[in-house]
Amino acid sequence: MIDHVSVPVSELERSTAFYEAVLGALGYEKLETRPATIAFGRKYSEFWINHRPWMKPVEDDSGMHIALRASSPEMVDAFHAAALTAGGSSDGEPGLRPQHGEGYYAAFIRDPDGNRIEAVTFVK
């Protein structure tokens, strides 16, 4: 089991606002604030952003990919919409992805640094 993940960000304040909106759509809250890192989670700190001011945005597919479980297609849709409103970009509109399995409903976004984040749920 994975306990937590960490994502590097070039601008901590901008990314904090971005992830508060995007992760908030999935039921996460900001749980911890430290000088160079912010943690989000539902019950415990499970998604961290870490300030890396020297970082250059990822502009290709060489970066990481993190998939977060949503509890409904509506949450996936809200995640995607929140990302676009908060300054991210779409890396795949919400919808069924039969190539990934039956009922696989997902949306893919890129944060302002180019990190790839997915929200996924399974529909019957």
ROPAGU-297681 format. One record per residue: x, y, z of N, C-alpha, C in turn. Coordinates in steps of 0.02 Angstrom, whole numbers, padded with zeros to 5 digits, always signed. Each point is the difference from the previous one (the first is absolute). Layout:
% residues N
XYZXYZXYZ ...
//
This chain:
% residues 124
+00041-00059+00000-00041+00059+00000+00043+00063+00000 -00022+00049-00033+00036+00065-00001-00028+00042+00057 +00045+00028+00039-00020+00043+00056-00010+00072-00022 +00045+00026-00042-00006+00069-00024+00042+00009-00062 -00014+00055-00036+00039+00019-00058+00021+00072+00008 +00054+00019-00033+00025+00068+00001+00009+00024-00072 -00020+00062-00012+00004+00029-00067+00043+00063+00006 +00050+00007-00043+00041+00061+00001-00036+00057-00035 +00006+00060+00028-00031+00059-00030+00049+00058+00001 -00003+00042-00051+00048+00055-00004-00023+00061+00040 -00064+00009+00008-00027+00057+00038-00050-00026+00051 +00020+00000+00063-00041-00031+00053-00068+00034+00008 -00002+00066+00001-00063+00035+00011-00049-00014-00057 +00022+00005-00062-00043-00014-00058-00025-00072+00002 +00045-00046+00014-00018-00071+00000-00045-00018+00059 +00009+00034+00056-00045-00012+00057-00072+00018-00019 -00009+00057-00030-00067+00021-00022-00028-00049-00052 +00042-00021-00047-00021-00047-00051-00023-00066+00031 +00041-00028+00043-00017-00065+00029-00056+00004+00051 -00009+00056+00033-00058+00008+00045-00064-00007-00041 -00003+00030-00059-00059-00005-00043-00008-00069-00029 +00054-00027-00029-00004-00064-00036-00012-00058+00048 +00039-00003+00053-00008-00055+00047-00064+00009+00042 -00020+00062+00010-00063+00013+00035-00059-00031-00035 +00002-00003-00067-00053-00032-00039-00004-00075+00013 +00054-00029+00027+00001-00071+00016-00008-00013+00075 -00014+00052+00038-00010-00008+00072+00061+00007+00043 +00056+00023-00029+00061+00011+00039-00001+00071+00030 +00035+00008+00055+00009+00065+00032+00074+00012+00012 +00019+00063+00007+00069+00016+00019+00006-00017+00075 +00047-00044+00017+00006-00024+00068+00063+00025+00036 +00053+00013-00038+00063+00022+00030+00032+00053-00043 +00031+00048+00033+00038+00052-00034+00068+00005+00033 +00052-00007-00040+00069+00008+00022+00033+00051-00046 +00059+00024+00017+00031+00052-00042+00007-00018-00074 +00015-00062-00016+00012-00018-00070-00044-00057-00023 -00053-00016+00037-00043-00055-00020-00070+00009+00029 -00049-00025-00037-00070+00003+00020-00028-00071-00008 -00041-00021+00048-00030-00067-00004-00075+00004-00004 -00028-00045-00040-00072-00006-00008-00021-00071+00015 -00062-00009+00021-00025-00067+00011-00072+00001+00021 -00027-00059+00011-00068-00006+00025+00002-00010+00076 +00040-00048+00022+00007-00013+00072+00071+00011+00024 +00048-00008-00045+00070+00010+00016+00035+00030-00060 +00060+00023+00009+00037+00032-00055+00024-00053-00049 -00031-00001-00059+00016-00051-00049+00023+00028-00067 -00009+00065-00011+00022+00032-00063+00038+00063+00019 +00064+00001-00015+00043+00056+00019+00024+00037-00062 +00006+00066+00006+00035+00038-00052+00062+00029+00034 +00056-00005-00035+00065+00022+00027+00030+00054-00044 +00018+00056+00031+00027+00057-00037+00069-00017-00028 +00007+00006-00065+00063-00010-00036+00009+00059-00047 +00023+00058+00026+00002+00061-00041+00043-00004-00062 +00047-00046-00003+00043-00008-00058-00032-00043-00055 -00057-00028+00015-00034-00046-00046-00025+00037-00062 +00008-00032-00057-00028+00026-00062-00062-00042-00017 -00053+00032-00026-00060-00038-00016+00013-00057-00049 -00034-00055+00011+00004-00058-00045-00043+00016-00060 +00028-00006-00060-00038+00017-00060-00012-00061-00045 +00021-00058+00022-00011-00060-00040-00029-00053+00046 +00004-00062-00020-00027-00055+00040+00052-00033+00045 +00055+00036+00014+00053-00030+00041-00014+00005+00075 -00050+00038+00020-00016+00009+00070-00039-00058+00030 -00015+00008+00064-00037-00052+00035-00074+00001-00018 -00033-00053+00019-00073-00006-00007-00026-00029+00065 -00048+00036+00030-00031-00023+00062-00074-00005-00013 -00030-00057+00018-00072-00010-00006-00031-00001+00069 -00052+00040+00009-00036+00004+00063-00071-00028-00009 -00023-00039+00048-00066-00030-00005-00054+00050+00020 -00050+00005-00042-00060+00040+00014-00057-00048+00014 -00051+00024+00035-00055-00044+00017-00059+00003-00049 +00005+00045-00050-00054+00004-00049+00025+00035-00063 -00036-00010-00056+00017+00037-00061-00006+00076+00011 -00048+00021+00041-00009+00071+00012+00062+00030+00034 +00032-00038+00044+00061+00024+00032+00057+00005-00051 +00003-00047-00046+00051+00003-00053-00012+00062-00043 -00062+00013-00017-00016+00059-00039+00019+00064+00037 -00016+00003+00065+00015+00058+00042+00076+00011+00006 +00037-00055+00007+00073+00002+00002+00027+00034-00063 -00023-00023-00057+00024+00026-00064-00018+00074-00008 -00062+00018+00016-00022+00070-00005+00040+00044+00047 +00012-00023+00062+00038+00039+00049+00071+00012-00025 +00030-00051-00031+00069+00008-00025+00003+00053-00054 -00047+00000-00045+00000+00050-00055-00012+00070+00028 -00045+00007+00047-00014+00065+00031+00059+00026+00040 +00038-00046+00031+00055+00020+00045+00067+00008-00036 +00001-00006-00066+00062+00013-00036+00035-00061-00028 -00031-00058+00006+00028-00060-00029-00024-00009-00072 +00019-00054-00030-00021-00014-00068-00026-00072-00005 -00041-00011-00050-00028-00067-00010+00051-00044-00035 +00005-00061+00025+00041-00051-00033-00044-00058-00021 -00066+00011+00004-00050-00050-00018-00066+00016+00034 -00050+00017-00040-00066+00018+00026-00030-00057+00040 -00046+00015+00046-00034-00054+00037-00038-00046-00047 +00002-00064+00014-00037-00047-00041+00022-00071+00013 -00036-00046-00031+00016-00071+00004+00063-00015-00039 +00042-00043+00026+00061-00022-00033-00001-00077-00004 -00037-00028-00048-00006-00073-00003+00067-00035-00010 +00049+00036-00028+00066-00031-00010+00034-00015+00067 -00024+00031+00055+00029-00011+00066-00042-00048+00042 -00056-00023-00026-00042-00047+00036-00072+00021+00000 -00043-00047+00013-00072+00012-00001-00019+00051+00055 -00038+00050-00020-00024+00050+00047+00051+00050+00024 +00060+00001-00029+00053+00046+00021-00017+00070-00025 -00017+00043+00048-00019+00069-00016+00052+00047+00031 +00032+00040-00041+00057+00040+00024+00005+00066-00035 +00038+00045+00032+00020+00063-00030+00073+00010+00016 +00036+00032-00045+00072+00011+00007+00015+00074-00005 +00041+00025+00046+00018+00071-00002+00075+00006+00010 +00024+00061-00015+00069+00018+00016-00003+00061+00045 +00039-00002+00054+00003+00057+00044+00043+00054-00032 +00007+00059+00031+00038+00054-00032+00074-00017-00014 +00026-00053+00033+00069-00021-00013+00004-00059-00049 -00057-00022-00026+00000-00054-00048-00007-00069+00029 -00006-00006+00067-00012-00065+00030-00067-00027-00022 -00003-00064-00015-00061-00031-00025-00038-00034+00057 -00062+00022+00010-00042-00026+00053-00065-00025-00031 -00022-00058+00022-00061-00031-00026-00048-00010+00058 -00065+00007-00014-00053-00022+00046-00037-00055-00035 -00013-00055+00036-00032-00058-00030-00052-00030+00047 -00053-00025-00030-00050-00039+00036-00023-00055-00047 -00039-00045+00026-00025-00056-00041-00076+00000+00002 -00030-00001-00060-00072+00001-00006-00024-00067-00024 -00061-00016+00018-00029-00065-00020-00047+00008-00058 
//
